[in-house]
Amino acid sequence: MEKDYYDSLTPRQKREIELVGPKPTELQSGLTFDAQKYFKLTLHDYDSMEVVIASPIEKDPEFPYLWTQDVRIRSKNGFGAFIVTDYVFYSNSLGFWDEGHHDAAVRLSSEFLNDVSTGESPKPDTYSMTNTGEMTSWIRKGMPMSSVSREFGFPDDIIENESGTVFRYNAMDGYVLVYWRDIPESYQAVVSEWSVTKY
């Protein structure tokens, strides 16, 4: 995205772009990486799974800040019999949800959109980690760790302590420790806290 165009957008428009995120990449099976991870976590016999239908990934017509995909699979149940099951998945930069958690997807996305800063300075719970000259990147509480990785790459150090696994990123004015937690309803991890240490 061109910097001049991005700078001309309102805070709300920037927030919408940040929310929907890039279109998920389809694997050779037609599934997204998140859908494949979902089936690995939830199926009784993942190795028996066959993808029958994986529709094109499109924006939800009712909630355009959500990507959606219909999937039909065939897999073995606990008795060894093959069953066919239909799924509907939703995703954006906040997470990945199955049909049973659609309301949570809409609620979290709406909260994200309505939490718009009207000024140029970052919110108190937000840290401006780096500026590439084109766009400022942010660390924010509740930000998916997948977005952190996409923005900043692999951490400079991984620390294990009583809080769990902590990622350390070097910044121009010091380094940032990023603490994260798992969100079961979205099958992902998000930033729970961050701290800055000056050099």
N, C-alpha and C positions, 0 to 999 in steps of 0.2 A: 504494500500500500504506500502511495506517495506521501511524504511527510507533510507537504503543504495541504493536501486534501485532509489528512488525519487531523492536523492542527485546526482546520476550519470547522470541524465537527463540534457539536455541543457535548457537554459531559454525558448526557443521556445517550447520545448516539455512539460515543466511544464505549460506553458501558455495554450497549447492545452488541457491538462488534466483539468485545472481550468475552461476553457471555456465550454467544453462539459458537465461537471458535471455528477452526477449520473443519471441513467435511471429513469425517472419519475415513480412513483408508480401508479398502476391502482386501482381505487376504484371498488367496487362490480359491478357497472354499466358498467365497462370497460373504463370509462373516467378517465382522470387524475384530480387531484384537481383543476388545473388551467383551464382545459376545463369546468369543472362543474361551476366554478366561472364565466367564460366567458358567459355561457348560462344564468346564473342568472342575469347578467348585461345587456344582449342584447335581450333575448327573450321577446315577448309580454306576453306570459303566461307560465312561467317556470314550474309551477306545472303540466301542461298538457304534458310536454315533455316525450317522450319515446325514448330510445336509440335503434335504429334498428340495426346498425352495429358500432362497435368500433374495428378497426383493431389493431393488436399487435403494440406496440411502437417500432420503429426501427430507426436506424440512416439513415438520408437522404443520398442516394447513391451519389448524386452530391455534397452535402455539409455535410461531415461526422461529423462536429462539431454541427449539429442540430439534435435533436430528432424529429421525425415526426409521426403523427397518422392521419388516415382517419376516419371520423365519419359521420354517417348518423343518423339524428333524425327525429322524427315526433312530431309536436307541433301545437297548435292552433294559428292562426293569429288574426289580429284585428277584423275580421268578425266572429270569432268563428269556422272557418273551419280548419280541420287538413291539414297541408301541410308537405311534406317530403323535407328535405334540406340536402345537402352534404357539409361537411366542411373538410378542411385540416389544421392541427395545427402544429406549430413548436415551439421548446423550447430548451433552454440550460441554463447555469448558469446566463446569462444576462437577460433572460426574456421569455415571452410567446407571440406568435403571431398567428394570423389567416392568411389565404392564401392571403388576401388583403395587409398584411404587410410583406410578405415574403422578399421583397427587403430590407426593413428596418432591418430585422433579419440578412440577409447576410451582409449588410453594417456595422451594429454595431459589428457583430462578426469579420469581417475582420479587422476593426479598432482595436479591442481588440487584435487580434493576431499579428498585425503589430506593436503594441506598446510594444515591448519587451525590458526590461532593460538588458543590457549586463553585469552589475556588480552585486555584491552580496548585496550591500547596497540598501535600499528601495528608490523608487523614491520620489521626494520632496512632491508629493501629496498623499503619502502612509504612514501609520503609523503601525509599528509592535506592535500589541497590547498584544500578549501573546506568550510564547513559552512553549509548553507542554513537551519538551524534544524529541519529535518525529518530529514535523513540526511547523514552525512559521506561525502564522495566521496574516492576514493583514486586515486593514480597508482601503478602496480605494474609491476615488470619482468615482461615477458611479456604484459602487458595488450594486447589488440588495439587498434590505433589507432582502429578504428571505435567501440570503447567509450569511448575518450578523447574522441572528437568528440561522442558521444552524451551524455557526462557534462558536458563543459565547453564545447561549442560550437566555433566556429571560433577558431583561435588568434589572440592579439593581435598576433603578429608571426610571420613565416616567415623563417628565416635559412638561407642557403646557406653552408656552410663545408666544410672538408676531410672532415668526418664525414658529409656529405650534407645532407639537408634536416632542419632542426631547428625544432620548433614552440615558441613562447614563449607561456606563459599568465601573466597577472598574477594574483597571489594577495595576500591581505591582508598577509602579512609579507614580501613580496618578489615575485620572479617565478620561474617554473619553466621550465627548458629540457628538452624531451622529445625524446630521440633515438630513432630507430626503424629497424628493418630488415625486409626482406621475408622471408617464410617461404614458399618455393615450394610445399611440400606442402600448405599450407592456403590458398594464393592470397590472402594478406593480409599486412599489416605489423603488427608488434608493437613495444611499447616495449622498447628494448635498454638504455637508461640514462636517468636524469634527474638534474638538478642544480638546486640552489636558490641563488639570490642574494638576500641581504637588501637591503632598501631602506636 
